[in-house]
Amino acid sequence: MTNSHTIQTQYKSILDIISRFDKAFIAFSGGIDSSLVAKAAVDVLGTKATAVTIESELTASRDILFARESAKSIGINHQVIKISVLKDELISANTDLRCYHCKKTIINTIDQQPLFDGSHIDDTDDRPGLRAIREAGVISPLALAGFDKKKIIEAAKFLQLYSMPRPSNSCLATRIKTGTALTQQNLTIVELTEDCMFEAGAKWCRARIDENQFKIEYGAGSALDEDGIKIQIVKNLPTLFQMDIKFLKKT
């Protein structure tokens, strides 16, 4: 376990990077990575720091609520911008480059400089979304300060960030098999199913659509009534009646 003095020194390296700027806009999901950047930006710039969250068809409503609560706990100015991305076929076609085109749309929508994000050194350069970030000149203070996920978690615990206990998350599009078009219907099915799982006590879950199979993954630490949940899901979403619903408990 890294001692508090070392964590403070590491955190100061993020503050030093942000102090080069007189204002900051942070692409903000409310997760641990962007929350650490937002916290550092507030510590350095105060009211000149703004967190910006994009709400689209690919964003679960619970994630927007979490982002609002996370921003409030940090004390940062927070904007939520609603956009539609499904009308863009480069995104809705759900190809291998979906994330690249989506990130470009998000960056163009925020349209502010300097724009920071929560990328870190564990993020691989071959990720399409990261390529879009680099091309746009987005600043990644965590990566510049040499932070990997381990250091981020240690700093978040030390700073008692609101986002700390929450498992890593991703947009709803990641639940749909690549090559299967993104529609409002299949995204709604995923979101409502995951909501049902969380209400039933799941600490982590993913509802995945793969052609005619519907796979629901959840954490091994959750004791759930799979048959009861399946009945409730089909009741709420009759379109799933014809699909093969499988549960997978992940360790």
C-alpha positions as CSV (number, residue, x, y, z in Angstrom):
1,M,0.0,0.0,0.0
2,T,1.5,3.4,-1.0
3,N,1.9,5.8,1.9
4,S,0.0,9.1,2.0
5,H,3.0,11.2,1.4
6,T,3.8,9.4,-1.8
7,I,0.1,9.7,-2.9
8,Q,0.2,13.5,-2.2
9,T,3.4,13.9,-4.2
10,Q,1.9,11.9,-7.1
11,Y,-1.3,14.0,-6.9
12,K,0.7,17.2,-6.9
13,S,2.1,16.2,-10.3
14,I,-1.4,16.3,-11.7
15,L,-2.0,19.7,-10.1
16,D,1.3,21.0,-11.6
17,I,0.1,20.0,-15.1
18,I,-3.3,21.7,-14.7
19,S,-1.7,24.8,-13.2
20,R,-0.3,25.7,-16.7
21,F,-3.8,26.7,-17.7
22,D,-6.1,29.5,-16.6
23,K,-9.3,27.5,-17.1
24,A,-10.3,23.9,-17.8
25,F,-13.1,21.9,-19.3
26,I,-13.3,18.2,-18.4
27,A,-15.0,15.5,-20.4
28,F,-16.8,14.0,-17.4
29,S,-18.5,10.7,-17.0
30,G,-18.5,10.8,-13.2
31,G,-16.3,7.7,-13.1
32,I,-13.1,7.5,-11.1
33,D,-10.7,8.7,-13.9
34,S,-12.5,11.8,-14.9
35,S,-13.5,12.5,-11.3
36,L,-9.8,12.6,-10.3
37,V,-9.1,15.1,-13.1
38,A,-12.1,17.2,-12.1
39,K,-11.0,17.2,-8.5
40,A,-7.5,18.4,-9.4
41,A,-8.9,21.0,-11.7
42,V,-11.1,22.5,-8.9
43,D,-8.2,22.4,-6.5
44,V,-6.1,24.5,-8.9
45,L,-8.6,26.6,-10.8
46,G,-11.7,26.8,-8.6
47,T,-14.7,28.2,-10.5
48,K,-12.7,28.3,-13.7
49,A,-13.0,24.5,-14.0
50,T,-16.1,23.0,-15.6
51,A,-17.1,19.4,-16.0
52,V,-19.1,18.6,-19.2
53,T,-21.2,15.4,-19.5
54,I,-22.7,14.3,-22.8
55,E,-26.1,12.6,-22.6
56,S,-27.1,10.6,-25.7
57,E,-28.9,7.5,-26.6
58,L,-25.8,5.6,-25.6
59,T,-25.9,6.9,-22.0
60,A,-27.9,5.1,-19.3
61,S,-30.1,7.5,-17.3
62,R,-28.5,6.1,-14.1
63,D,-25.1,7.2,-15.4
64,I,-26.2,10.8,-15.9
65,L,-27.6,10.8,-12.4
66,F,-24.3,9.4,-11.1
67,A,-22.3,12.1,-13.0
68,R,-24.5,14.8,-11.5
69,E,-24.0,13.5,-7.9
70,S,-20.2,13.0,-8.5
71,A,-19.8,16.6,-9.8
72,K,-21.8,17.9,-6.9
73,S,-19.6,16.1,-4.4
74,I,-16.4,17.5,-6.0
75,G,-17.9,21.0,-6.1
76,I,-17.2,21.6,-9.8
77,N,-19.4,23.5,-12.3
78,H,-21.2,20.9,-14.3
79,Q,-22.9,21.0,-17.7
80,V,-25.0,18.2,-19.2
81,I,-25.4,18.5,-23.0
82,K,-28.0,16.4,-24.7
83,I,-27.3,15.2,-28.2
84,S,-28.5,12.5,-30.6
85,V,-25.9,10.2,-32.1
86,L,-28.0,7.4,-33.7
87,K,-28.8,9.6,-36.7
88,D,-25.1,9.4,-37.5
89,E,-24.6,6.2,-39.5
90,L,-20.9,6.2,-38.7
91,I,-21.9,5.6,-35.1
92,S,-25.2,3.6,-35.4
93,A,-23.7,1.1,-37.9
94,N,-21.7,-0.1,-34.9
95,T,-18.5,-0.9,-36.7
96,D,-15.0,-1.2,-35.2
97,L,-14.7,2.5,-35.5
98,R,-17.9,3.4,-33.7
99,C,-16.0,4.7,-30.6
100,Y,-13.7,6.8,-32.8
101,H,-16.6,8.6,-34.5
102,C,-18.5,9.0,-31.2
103,K,-15.6,10.5,-29.4
104,K,-15.1,13.0,-32.3
105,T,-18.8,14.0,-32.0
106,I,-18.5,14.4,-28.3
107,I,-15.3,16.6,-28.6
108,N,-16.9,18.7,-31.3
109,T,-20.1,19.1,-29.2
110,I,-18.2,20.3,-26.2
111,D,-16.2,22.7,-28.4
112,Q,-14.1,24.2,-25.6
113,Q,-10.4,24.6,-25.0
114,P,-8.5,23.4,-23.1
115,L,-10.4,20.1,-22.9
116,F,-9.1,17.5,-20.5
117,D,-10.0,13.9,-20.2
118,G,-9.3,10.9,-17.8
119,S,-7.2,8.8,-20.1
120,H,-4.2,7.2,-18.3
121,I,-1.1,5.2,-19.2
122,D,-2.9,1.8,-19.1
123,D,-5.1,2.9,-22.0
124,T,-3.7,1.4,-25.1
125,D,-2.8,3.5,-28.1
126,D,-4.7,1.3,-30.6
127,R,-8.1,2.1,-29.1
128,P,-10.1,4.0,-31.7
129,G,-11.6,6.4,-29.1
130,L,-8.1,7.2,-27.8
131,R,-7.0,8.0,-31.3
132,A,-9.8,10.5,-31.7
133,I,-8.8,12.1,-28.4
134,R,-5.2,12.4,-29.5
135,E,-6.1,13.8,-32.9
136,A,-8.2,16.5,-31.3
137,G,-5.5,17.7,-29.0
138,V,-7.4,16.7,-25.8
139,I,-5.1,17.0,-22.8
140,S,-4.8,13.9,-20.5
141,P,-3.3,15.0,-17.2
142,L,-3.3,11.5,-15.7
143,A,-1.3,10.1,-18.6
144,L,1.1,13.1,-18.6
145,A,1.6,12.6,-14.8
146,G,2.4,8.9,-15.3
147,F,-0.8,7.6,-13.6
148,D,-1.9,4.0,-14.2
149,K,-5.2,2.6,-12.8
150,K,-3.5,1.5,-9.5
151,K,-2.3,5.1,-8.8
152,I,-5.7,6.5,-9.8
153,I,-7.5,4.2,-7.3
154,E,-5.0,5.0,-4.5
155,A,-5.4,8.8,-5.1
156,A,-9.2,8.5,-5.3
157,K,-9.3,6.6,-2.0
158,F,-7.0,9.2,-0.4
159,L,-9.2,12.0,-1.7
160,Q,-12.4,10.1,-0.8
161,L,-14.0,10.7,-4.2
162,Y,-17.7,9.9,-4.5
163,S,-17.0,7.7,-7.5
164,M,-14.5,5.5,-5.6
165,P,-16.8,2.5,-4.8
166,R,-18.3,2.2,-8.2
167,P,-17.1,-0.4,-10.7
168,S,-15.8,0.7,-14.0
169,N,-18.5,1.3,-16.6
170,S,-18.9,1.9,-20.3
171,C,-21.6,3.2,-22.7
172,L,-24.6,1.1,-23.7
173,A,-23.2,0.5,-27.2
174,T,-20.5,-1.8,-25.8
175,R,-23.3,-4.3,-25.0
176,I,-24.3,-4.7,-28.6
177,K,-22.2,-7.1,-30.8
178,T,-20.0,-5.2,-33.3
179,G,-21.7,-5.1,-36.7
180,T,-25.2,-5.2,-35.2
181,A,-26.8,-1.8,-35.8
182,L,-27.5,0.3,-32.8
183,T,-31.2,1.2,-32.4
184,Q,-33.2,2.9,-29.8
185,Q,-35.0,-0.4,-29.1
186,N,-32.0,-2.6,-28.5
187,L,-30.3,0.1,-26.3
188,T,-33.5,0.5,-24.3
189,I,-33.6,-3.3,-23.8
190,V,-30.1,-3.2,-22.4
191,E,-30.7,-0.3,-20.1
192,L,-33.9,-1.5,-18.6
193,T,-32.5,-5.0,-18.1
194,E,-29.5,-3.7,-16.3
195,D,-31.8,-1.4,-14.2
196,C,-33.8,-4.6,-13.3
197,M,-30.6,-6.4,-12.3
198,F,-29.4,-3.5,-10.1
199,E,-32.8,-3.3,-8.4
200,A,-32.5,-7.0,-7.7
201,G,-29.2,-6.5,-5.9
202,A,-26.5,-6.9,-8.6
203,K,-23.4,-4.9,-7.8
204,W,-22.2,-5.2,-11.4
205,C,-23.9,-6.4,-14.5
206,R,-23.8,-6.3,-18.3
207,A,-26.7,-7.1,-20.6
208,R,-25.4,-8.1,-24.0
209,I,-27.2,-8.7,-27.3
210,D,-25.6,-11.1,-29.7
211,E,-28.0,-11.8,-32.6
212,N,-30.9,-13.9,-31.1
213,Q,-29.1,-14.5,-27.8
214,F,-29.5,-12.2,-24.8
215,K,-26.7,-12.7,-22.2
216,I,-26.8,-11.2,-18.8
217,E,-23.5,-11.1,-16.9
218,Y,-23.3,-10.2,-13.2
219,G,-20.8,-10.3,-10.4
220,A,-20.2,-13.5,-8.5
221,G,-20.7,-11.6,-5.2
222,S,-24.4,-11.1,-5.9
223,A,-27.0,-13.8,-4.9
224,L,-29.8,-13.4,-7.4
225,D,-33.0,-15.2,-8.3
226,E,-32.3,-15.7,-12.0
227,D,-35.7,-17.3,-12.8
228,G,-37.6,-14.5,-11.0
229,I,-35.5,-11.8,-12.8
230,K,-36.1,-13.5,-16.2
231,I,-39.8,-13.4,-15.6
232,Q,-39.7,-9.8,-14.7
233,I,-37.5,-8.8,-17.6
234,V,-39.8,-10.6,-20.2
235,K,-42.8,-9.0,-18.5
236,N,-41.3,-5.5,-18.9
237,L,-39.8,-6.2,-22.3
238,P,-42.1,-8.6,-24.3
239,T,-39.8,-8.4,-27.3
240,L,-37.4,-10.6,-25.4
241,F,-39.9,-13.5,-25.2
242,Q,-38.4,-15.0,-28.4
243,M,-34.8,-14.6,-27.4
244,D,-32.6,-17.1,-25.6
245,I,-31.9,-15.4,-22.3
246,K,-28.8,-16.7,-20.5
247,F,-27.3,-15.7,-17.1
248,L,-23.5,-15.8,-16.6
249,K,-22.1,-15.2,-13.1
250,K,-18.6,-13.8,-13.5
251,T,-15.8,-14.2,-11.0
